[in-house]
């Protein structure tokens, strides 16, 4: 059984939940927990999917514009639907937010600091916690930057 570490105020009524998703089993566990929470309270989940721009379009194609945005949304939605039956059949409103990776201003830190969410739920493996790095972002920086409760899902460490 996984463990959830909570930092910030305990707000069981947090209606808007942000979940970064990288395809790992722990990000899937975080997504499922967030959806179950949102269903219980009538809230909504925003799934943040960060993509490398170069992996999405050919170098000659425009990285911005309606075609690139549609491609990003399609890739993220298809990936999420394939890995989580809960996402496909969720009673809660689940939306996908796709952002390009930015090492200077990481999308997760920007979204968490925006004040739009009552909770951020993130999956992190034990190695990531020891190194303080998870899915390309620093868990401690996330907890400090977030204007809301941060829930970190870690695997059973025994």
C-alpha positions as CSV (number, residue, x, y, z in Angstrom):
1,X,0.0,0.0,0.0
2,X,1.3,3.4,-0.9
3,X,1.7,6.3,1.6
4,X,0.5,9.9,1.1
5,X,2.5,12.7,2.7
6,X,0.6,15.9,3.1
7,X,2.1,19.4,3.4
8,X,0.0,22.5,3.9
9,X,-3.4,22.9,5.5
10,X,-5.7,20.0,5.4
11,X,-8.6,21.0,3.2
12,X,-10.8,18.0,2.5
13,X,-13.1,20.3,0.5
14,X,-10.5,21.3,-2.0
15,X,-12.6,21.3,-5.2
16,X,-9.9,22.0,-7.8
17,X,-7.1,19.4,-7.8
18,X,-3.9,19.6,-10.0
19,X,-2.2,16.3,-10.9
20,X,1.1,16.2,-12.9
21,X,1.1,13.1,-15.0
22,X,4.3,11.5,-16.5
23,X,3.0,8.0,-17.2
24,X,4.7,6.4,-14.2
25,X,2.7,4.0,-11.9
26,X,3.0,6.5,-9.1
27,X,1.6,9.4,-11.2
28,X,-1.2,7.1,-12.1
29,X,-1.9,6.4,-8.4
30,X,-1.9,10.1,-7.8
31,X,-4.3,10.7,-10.6
32,X,-6.7,7.9,-9.4
33,X,-6.6,9.4,-5.8
34,X,-7.3,12.8,-7.1
35,X,-10.3,11.6,-9.2
36,X,-11.7,9.6,-6.3
37,X,-11.4,12.7,-4.1
38,X,-13.1,14.9,-6.7
39,X,-15.9,12.5,-7.2
40,X,-16.5,12.3,-3.4
41,X,-16.8,16.1,-3.0
42,X,-18.1,17.1,-6.5
43,X,-14.8,18.7,-7.5
44,X,-12.7,18.7,-10.6
45,X,-9.3,17.4,-11.6
46,X,-6.8,19.1,-13.9
47,X,-4.2,16.7,-15.3
48,X,-0.9,18.5,-16.2
49,X,0.9,16.7,-18.9
50,X,4.3,18.2,-19.7
51,X,5.8,17.4,-23.1
52,X,9.1,18.1,-24.8
53,X,8.3,20.2,-27.8
54,X,10.8,18.4,-30.0
55,X,9.1,15.1,-29.4
56,X,5.7,16.3,-30.6
57,X,6.4,18.0,-33.9
58,X,8.9,17.6,-36.7
59,X,11.6,20.3,-36.6
60,X,10.2,22.0,-39.7
61,X,6.7,22.3,-38.2
62,X,5.5,25.2,-36.1
63,X,5.7,24.5,-32.3
64,X,2.9,27.0,-31.7
65,X,-0.5,27.4,-33.1
66,X,-3.8,25.5,-33.3
67,X,-2.3,22.4,-34.9
68,X,0.4,22.1,-32.3
69,X,-2.1,22.7,-29.5
70,X,-4.5,20.1,-30.9
71,X,-1.7,17.6,-31.2
72,X,-0.6,18.2,-27.6
73,X,-4.2,17.7,-26.3
74,X,-4.7,14.6,-28.4
75,X,-1.5,13.0,-27.2
76,X,-2.1,13.7,-23.5
77,X,-5.8,12.7,-23.6
78,X,-5.1,9.4,-25.5
79,X,-2.2,8.5,-23.1
80,X,-4.4,9.1,-20.0
81,X,-7.4,7.2,-21.4
82,X,-5.2,4.3,-22.3
83,X,-3.6,4.0,-18.9
84,X,-6.5,4.7,-16.6
85,X,-10.0,3.2,-16.9
86,X,-10.9,5.5,-14.0
87,X,-10.0,8.6,-16.2
88,X,-12.3,7.4,-19.0
89,X,-15.3,6.7,-16.8
90,X,-14.8,9.4,-14.1
91,X,-17.9,11.0,-12.6
92,X,-15.8,14.0,-11.7
93,X,-14.9,16.6,-14.3
94,X,-11.4,15.8,-15.6
95,X,-9.6,18.2,-17.9
96,X,-6.1,17.9,-19.4
97,X,-3.7,20.9,-19.4
98,X,-0.7,20.4,-21.8
99,X,2.4,22.5,-21.4
100,X,5.8,22.4,-23.0
101,X,8.7,21.6,-20.7
102,X,10.6,24.7,-19.4
103,X,13.6,24.1,-17.2
104,X,13.7,27.8,-16.1
105,X,10.0,28.1,-15.2
106,X,8.7,24.5,-14.8
107,X,5.0,24.3,-15.7
108,X,4.1,22.4,-12.5
109,X,5.6,25.1,-10.3
110,X,3.8,27.8,-12.2
111,X,0.5,26.1,-12.0
112,X,0.9,25.2,-8.3
113,X,1.7,28.8,-7.5
114,X,-1.2,30.2,-9.5
115,X,-3.7,30.0,-6.7
116,X,-6.3,28.3,-9.0
117,X,-6.1,24.9,-7.2
118,X,-6.9,23.8,-3.7
119,X,-4.7,20.8,-3.8
120,X,-1.8,19.3,-5.8
121,X,-1.4,15.5,-5.8
122,X,1.9,14.1,-7.1
123,X,3.5,10.7,-7.3
124,X,7.1,10.4,-6.3
125,X,9.2,7.3,-6.0
126,X,11.4,6.7,-2.9
127,X,14.6,7.4,-4.9
128,X,13.1,10.7,-6.0
129,X,12.4,11.7,-2.4
130,X,15.9,10.8,-1.3
131,X,17.3,12.9,-4.2
132,X,14.6,15.5,-3.8
133,X,13.8,15.2,-7.4
134,X,10.7,13.8,-9.1
135,X,9.6,13.8,-12.7
136,X,11.9,16.8,-13.5
137,X,10.8,19.0,-10.6
138,X,12.0,19.4,-7.0
139,X,9.3,18.2,-4.6
140,X,10.4,20.6,-1.9
141,X,10.3,23.5,-4.3
142,X,6.8,22.4,-5.3
143,X,5.6,22.3,-1.6
144,X,7.1,25.8,-1.1
145,X,5.7,27.3,-4.3
146,X,2.2,25.9,-4.1
147,X,-0.5,28.2,-2.8
148,X,-2.4,25.1,-1.6
149,X,-2.1,21.7,0.0
150,X,0.4,19.3,-1.6
151,X,-0.1,15.5,-1.4
152,X,2.9,13.4,-2.3
153,X,2.2,9.7,-3.0
154,X,5.2,7.5,-2.3
155,X,5.5,3.7,-2.6
156,X,5.6,1.4,0.4
157,X,9.1,1.8,1.7
158,X,9.6,-1.4,3.6
